Amino acid sequence: MERMRRIEFFFLLAALAVSPAMAQVGHGGVTRVFSCEIDGRPVFGDTLPKECYGRAWVEKVNGVTVYREAAQPTPAESAGRRERERQRELASREAAKRKQQDDALRERYRSLADLDARRDYEAAQLDDAIAVARADERELAARRKRLDDGAPASKDNPMPDSLARALVYADEELARARATVEKKIKERDELRQRFESERRRYIEITATPAVGQPAD
C-alpha cells in the first residue's frame, strides 16, 4: 500500500513539472510557426511556405524550436561532395596499395646491402647479354659487307637472284640484331631506375620500422 502511494506521488510531481507550453497544447492554445530566410528576409507560415522548400527551415511551437531542417545541397555542392568522397576513396586505395608494396619490399630484401647486391647481379646479367648481342651485330654487319663487296660493280652486269636474296636476308638479320641490342640496353636502364626507386623507398621505410618488425 505504501509503495502504491509513493508511485502516485511521483506521477503527481511529474504532472506539476509539465511546461506552460505543453499545458497550452493540452488546452488547444498551440501556436505553430514554420519559418525560413530568403535573401536575408524571414518568411513565416502556419504550414511550411512553398518558398522554404529546399531551404533550411525551423518549426516552432509556442516560440520553442521543435524541429530544424537543413538546406538541400545545390547541384554544385552535391557534385563537390561526390568529388571529395571520390578523392578520399582514391587516397585510401593508394595508401593500401603503397602499404602492400612496402611490405613486399621489406620481405624481398633483408637489408640495403642485399638490395644492392641483387641490383648488381641483375645489371651484370644484362651487361653480358648486351655484349653477346653486340658481338652478333658486328658479325652480321661484317657478313653483310662481304655480300655487298661481292655484288657487281656495274649496272650492266645484273646481280644474281641468289645474291639479292642473301642481301635482303642479311639486312633483316642485322636489323633484328640491332633491335635486340637496343632492347637489352633499354631493359638495363629500366632495371637501374627500378632499383634506384626501390632503394630510396627501402631507406624511407626502414628508417621507421613497421609494427612488429625490428630496425635494420
KEKE-3310 file (N, C-alpha, C; in steps of 0.2 Angstrom, whole numbers, plus 5000, padded with zeros to 4 digits):
npx = (5004:5009:5019:5012:5006:5018:5021:5010:5012:5024:5020:5011:5020:5027:5017:5015:5026:5026:5028:5023:5020:5017:5006:4997:4996:4988:4976:4973:4979:4989:5002:5009:5023:5031:5046:5058:5073:5075:5086:5090:5078:5065:5053:5037:5024:5009:5009:5022:5029:5029:5040:5050:5054:5066:5076:5084:5075:5064:5054:5042:5034:5024:5034:5045:5058:5055:5059:5072:5077:5089:5096:5094:5107:5115:5116:5129:5135:5132:5139:5152:5153:5153:5164:5174:5172:5176:5189:5194:5191:5200:5212:5213:5213:5225:5234:5233:5238:5251:5256:5255:5265:5276:5277:5280:5292:5300:5300:5307:5320:5333:5341:5349:5361:5359:5349:5357:5366:5358:5354:5366:5369:5359:5361:5373:5370:5362:5372:5381:5372:5370:5383:5384:5374:5379:5391:5385:5379:5390:5396:5386:5385:5398:5396:5386:5393:5403:5395:5390:5401:5404:5394:5390:5399:5395:5381:5378:5380:5370:5364:5365:5350:5351:5361:5355:5344:5351:5357:5345:5340:5351:5351:5339:5342:5352:5345:5337:5346:5352:5340:5338:5350:5346:5335:5339:5348:5338:5331:5341:5343:5330:5330:5340:5334:5322:5328:5334:5323:5317:5327:5328:5315:5316:5325:5318:5307:5313:5319:5310:5304:5292:5277:5280:5291:5309:5322:5333)
npy = (4994:5006:5007:5009:5022:5030:5029:5035:5048:5051:5052:5063:5073:5073:5078:5091:5096:5099:5109:5126:5128:5115:5113:5123:5117:5106:5112:5117:5129:5131:5138:5136:5139:5140:5144:5152:5159:5170:5177:5185:5189:5185:5172:5167:5155:5146:5133:5125:5136:5137:5144:5140:5127:5116:5124:5129:5127:5131:5124:5130:5129:5137:5147:5139:5130:5116:5108:5107:5109:5105:5114:5109:5103:5112:5108:5110:5109:5096:5089:5093:5087:5073:5072:5075:5064:5054:5057:5054:5041:5036:5040:5032:5019:5021:5022:5009:5001:5006:5002:4988:4987:4991:4982:4971:4974:4975:4961:4956:4960:4958:4968:4984:4982:4969:4972:4980:4971:4962:4971:4974:4961:4958:4968:4965:4953:4958:4966:4957:4950:4961:4962:4950:4952:4963:4958:4948:4957:4964:4954:4950:4962:4962:4951:4956:4966:4959:4952:4963:4968:4958:4960:4965:4978:4985:4992:4987:4973:4962:4958:4943:4933:4925:4931:4943:4940:4935:4947:4954:4945:4946:4960:4960:4951:4959:4970:4964:4960:4973:4978:4970:4973:4986:4984:4977:4986:4996:4988:4987:5000:5003:4994:4999:5011:5006:4999:5010:5018:5008:5007:5020:5020:5010:5014:5024:5017:5009:5017:5020:5007:4995:4990:4978:4974:4973:4986:4989)
npz = (5000:5004:4995:4983:4986:4985:4972:4966:4971:4964:4951:4952:4955:4943:4934:4939:4934:4921:4907:4904:4890:4885:4893:4887:4875:4878:4881:4869:4865:4856:4846:4831:4821:4805:4798:4787:4779:4766:4756:4766:4771:4782:4781:4785:4791:4795:4790:4781:4771:4753:4748:4756:4753:4750:4757:4772:4786:4801:4814:4825:4841:4850:4852:4854:4847:4839:4828:4816:4799:4788:4774:4757:4747:4734:4716:4712:4725:4728:4718:4722:4734:4731:4723:4733:4741:4732:4730:4743:4743:4733:4738:4749:4743:4737:4748:4753:4743:4743:4755:4754:4744:4751:4761:4753:4748:4760:4763:4752:4752:4763:4769:4765:4759:4754:4744:4735:4731:4724:4714:4707:4702:4693:4684:4679:4673:4662:4656:4651:4642:4633:4628:4621:4611:4604:4599:4590:4582:4576:4569:4560:4553:4547:4539:4530:4524:4517:4508:4501:4495:4486:4476:4459:4452:4441:4433:4421:4423:4429:4445:4453:4457:4468:4476:4478:4486:4497:4502:4506:4516:4524:4528:4535:4546:4552:4556:4565:4575:4579:4585:4595:4603:4606:4614:4625:4631:4634:4644:4653:4657:4663:4673:4681:4685:4692:4703:4709:4713:4721:4731:4737:4742:4751:4760:4766:4772:4781:4790:4799:4808:4804:4812:4824:4818:4819:4819:4805)
capx = (5000:5014:5023:5007:5006:5024:5021:5005:5015:5029:5016:5009:5026:5028:5012:5016:5033:5024:5030:5017:5019:5013:4999:4993:4994:4983:4970:4971:4982:4996:5004:5014:5025:5036:5050:5065:5076:5077:5090:5090:5071:5061:5046:5033:5018:5007:5012:5029:5028:5032:5046:5055:5055:5073:5080:5084:5069:5063:5047:5042:5028:5023:5040:5050:5060:5054:5062:5076:5078:5095:5095:5096:5113:5114:5119:5136:5138:5132:5145:5158:5154:5154:5171:5178:5172:5179:5196:5195:5192:5206:5218:5213:5216:5233:5238:5233:5242:5258:5257:5256:5271:5281:5278:5283:5299:5304:5301:5311:5327:5334:5345:5351:5366:5355:5346:5362:5369:5353:5354:5372:5369:5354:5364:5379:5367:5360:5378:5383:5368:5371:5389:5383:5370:5383:5395:5381:5378:5396:5397:5381:5387:5403:5394:5383:5398:5406:5390:5389:5408:5403:5389:5393:5400:5392:5374:5377:5381:5365:5365:5361:5345:5353:5364:5350:5340:5355:5357:5339:5340:5357:5348:5334:5346:5356:5340:5335:5352:5352:5334:5340:5354:5343:5330:5343:5350:5333:5330:5346:5341:5324:5332:5343:5329:5318:5332:5336:5317:5316:5332:5325:5309:5318:5328:5312:5303:5317:5321:5305:5302:5285:5275:5281:5297:5315:5325:5339)
capy = (5000:5012:5008:5012:5029:5033:5029:5040:5054:5053:5054:5069:5078:5074:5082:5098:5099:5100:5116:5130:5127:5109:5115:5126:5112:5102:5116:5120:5136:5130:5142:5133:5143:5137:5150:5151:5165:5171:5183:5189:5191:5180:5170:5163:5152:5141:5127:5126:5140:5134:5147:5137:5121:5115:5128:5127:5130:5128:5124:5132:5128:5142:5150:5134:5126:5108:5104:5110:5105:5108:5116:5104:5105:5113:5103:5111:5107:5089:5087:5094:5082:5067:5073:5074:5057:5050:5058:5051:5034:5035:5041:5026:5014:5022:5020:5002:4999:5008:4998:4982:4987:4992:4975:4966:4977:4973:4954:4954:4962:4958:4974:4988:4978:4964:4976:4982:4965:4960:4976:4972:4954:4958:4973:4961:4948:4961:4968:4951:4949:4966:4961:4945:4955:4967:4953:4946:4963:4965:4948:4951:4968:4960:4947:4960:4969:4954:4951:4969:4968:4953:4962:4968:4985:4989:4991:4982:4967:4961:4955:4936:4932:4922:4936:4948:4937:4935:4953:4955:4942:4949:4966:4958:4949:4964:4974:4961:4961:4979:4979:4966:4977:4992:4981:4975:4992:4999:4984:4988:5007:5002:4990:5003:5016:5002:4998:5016:5019:5004:5009:5026:5019:5005:5018:5028:5013:5005:5022:5019:5000:4993:4987:4971:4972:4976:4991:4986)
capz = (5000:5005:4988:4978:4987:4983:4964:4964:4972:4959:4945:4953:4954:4935:4931:4940:4931:4914:4905:4902:4883:4885:4896:4882:4870:4881:4881:4862:4864:4852:4841:4827:4816:4801:4795:4784:4777:4759:4754:4772:4773:4785:4778:4790:4789:4800:4787:4778:4765:4747:4747:4760:4750:4749:4761:4779:4790:4808:4816:4832:4844:4856:4852:4856:4842:4840:4823:4811:4793:4784:4767:4752:4744:4727:4712:4713:4731:4728:4714:4726:4739:4727:4721:4739:4743:4727:4731:4749:4742:4729:4743:4754:4739:4735:4754:4754:4738:4745:4761:4751:4740:4756:4764:4749:4748:4766:4763:4746:4754:4771:4771:4760:4755:4750:4738:4731:4728:4719:4708:4703:4699:4688:4679:4676:4668:4656:4653:4647:4636:4628:4625:4616:4606:4600:4595:4585:4577:4572:4564:4554:4549:4543:4533:4526:4520:4512:4502:4497:4491:4480:4471:4453:4452:4435:4432:4415:4425:4434:4451:4453:4461:4475:4480:4480:4492:4503:4504:4509:4522:4529:4531:4540:4552:4555:4559:4571:4580:4582:4589:4601:4607:4609:4619:4631:4634:4637:4650:4659:4660:4667:4679:4686:4688:4696:4709:4712:4716:4727:4736:4740:4746:4756:4765:4769:4776:4786:4795:4805:4807:4804:4819:4825:4815:4822:4814:4802)
cpx = (5004:5018:5018:5006:5012:5024:5016:5008:5020:5025:5013:5014:5027:5023:5013:5022:5032:5025:5023:5015:5015:5006:4995:4991:4988:4976:4969:4974:4989:4997:5010:5016:5031:5040:5056:5067:5077:5080:5089:5083:5068:5055:5043:5027:5016:5008:5018:5027:5032:5039:5052:5057:5063:5078:5080:5078:5068:5055:5047:5035:5028:5030:5046:5052:5059:5057:5066:5077:5084:5093:5098:5102:5111:5117:5127:5139:5138:5138:5151:5159:5155:5162:5176:5178:5176:5187:5198:5196:5198:5212:5218:5215:5223:5237:5238:5238:5250:5260:5259:5263:5277:5282:5281:5291:5303:5305:5306:5318:5328:5338:5346:5356:5364:5352:5351:5365:5365:5353:5360:5372:5365:5357:5369:5376:5365:5367:5381:5379:5369:5378:5388:5379:5374:5388:5391:5380:5384:5397:5392:5383:5393:5401:5390:5388:5401:5401:5389:5396:5407:5398:5393:5393:5397:5385:5373:5377:5376:5367:5361:5356:5347:5357:5360:5346:5344:5356:5351:5339:5345:5354:5343:5337:5349:5351:5338:5340:5352:5346:5335:5344:5351:5338:5334:5346:5344:5331:5335:5345:5335:5325:5335:5338:5324:5322:5333:5329:5316:5321:5330:5320:5311:5321:5323:5309:5306:5320:5316:5302:5294:5283:5276:5288:5303:5318:5331:5345)
cpy = (5006:5013:5011:5020:5033:5034:5035:5047:5056:5055:5061:5075:5079:5078:5089:5101:5100:5107:5120:5129:5121:5110:5118:5121:5108:5106:5119:5126:5135:5135:5139:5137:5140:5144:5148:5158:5165:5177:5188:5191:5185:5179:5166:5160:5147:5134:5129:5130:5137:5138:5144:5130:5121:5119:5126:5131:5127:5128:5125:5131:5132:5145:5146:5130:5119:5105:5109:5106:5109:5110:5110:5107:5107:5108:5104:5108:5099:5086:5088:5089:5075:5067:5072:5067:5052:5051:5054:5043:5032:5035:5035:5020:5014:5020:5013:4999:5000:5003:4991:4981:4987:4985:4971:4968:4974:4965:4952:4955:4962:4964:4978:4985:4972:4966:4977:4976:4962:4964:4974:4966:4955:4963:4969:4956:4952:4964:4963:4950:4954:4965:4955:4948:4959:4963:4951:4951:4964:4960:4949:4957:4966:4956:4951:4964:4965:4953:4957:4970:4963:4955:4965:4975:4989:4987:4987:4975:4965:4957:4948:4936:4930:4927:4942:4946:4937:4941:4955:4952:4944:4955:4965:4955:4954:4969:4971:4961:4967:4981:4975:4970:4983:4990:4980:4981:4996:4995:4986:4995:5006:4999:4995:5008:5012:5001:5004:5019:5015:5005:5015:5024:5014:5009:5022:5023:5009:5011:5022:5012:5000:4990:4980:4969:4976:4981:4987:4988)
cpz = (5000:4998:4983:4979:4985:4975:4962:4965:4967:4953:4946:4952:4947:4932:4932:4937:4924:4912:4903:4894:4882:4888:4891:4876:4872:4880:4874:4861:4861:4847:4837:4821:4812:4798:4792:4782:4770:4758:4760:4775:4776:4782:4783:4788:4794:4797:4783:4771:4759:4746:4751:4758:4748:4753:4768:4782:4797:4809:4823:4835:4851:4857:4854:4850:4843:4834:4818:4805:4789:4777:4763:4748:4736:4722:4712:4719:4731:4724:4718:4731:4736:4725:4727:4741:4738:4728:4738:4748:4738:4734:4747:4750:4738:4742:4755:4749:4740:4751:4758:4748:4745:4759:4760:4748:4754:4766:4757:4748:4761:4773:4764:4756:4751:4743:4733:4727:4722:4713:4704:4699:4693:4682:4676:4671:4662:4652:4648:4641:4631:4624:4619:4610:4601:4596:4589:4579:4573:4567:4558:4550:4544:4537:4528:4521:4515:4506:4498:4492:4485:4475:4465:4454:4447:4435:4426:4417:4430:4440:4451:4458:4468:4479:4482:4486:4498:4506:4508:4516:4527:4532:4536:4547:4556:4559:4566:4577:4583:4586:4596:4606:4610:4615:4625:4634:4637:4644:4655:4662:4665:4673:4684:4689:4693:4703:4712:4716:4722:4733:4740:4745:4752:4762:4769:4774:4782:4791:4801:4804:4807:4810:4819:4821:4818:4816:4811:4805)
residu = (MET:GLU:ARG:MET:ARG:ARG:ILE:GLU:PHE:PHE:PHE:LEU:LEU:ALA:ALA:LEU:ALA:VAL:SER:PRO:ALA:MET:ALA:GLN:VAL:GLY:HIS:GLY:GLY:VAL:THR:ARG:VAL:PHE:SER:CYS:GLU:ILE:ASP:GLY:ARG:PRO:VAL:PHE:GLY:ASP:THR:LEU:PRO:LYS:GLU:CYS:TYR:GLY:ARG:ALA:TRP:VAL:GLU:LYS:VAL:ASN:GLY:VAL:THR:VAL:TYR:ARG:GLU:ALA:ALA:GLN:PRO:THR:PRO:ALA:GLU:SER:ALA:GLY:ARG:ARG:GLU:ARG:GLU:ARG:GLN:ARG:GLU:LEU:ALA:SER:ARG:GLU:ALA:ALA:LYS:ARG:LYS:GLN:GLN:ASP:ASP:ALA:LEU:ARG:GLU:ARG:TYR:ARG:SER:LEU:ALA:ASP:LEU:ASP:ALA:ARG:ARG:ASP:TYR:GLU:ALA:ALA:GLN:LEU:ASP:ASP:ALA:ILE:ALA:VAL:ALA:ARG:ALA:ASP:GLU:ARG:GLU:LEU:ALA:ALA:ARG:ARG:LYS:ARG:LEU:ASP:ASP:GLY:ALA:PRO:ALA:SER:LYS:ASP:ASN:PRO:MET:PRO:ASP:SER:LEU:ALA:ARG:ALA:LEU:VAL:TYR:ALA:ASP:GLU:GLU:LEU:ALA:ARG:ALA:ARG:ALA:THR:VAL:GLU:LYS:LYS:ILE:LYS:GLU:ARG:ASP:GLU:LEU:ARG:GLN:ARG:PHE:GLU:SER:GLU:ARG:ARG:ARG:TYR:ILE:GLU:ILE:THR:ALA:THR:PRO:ALA:VAL:GLY:GLN:PRO:ALA:ASP)
# end
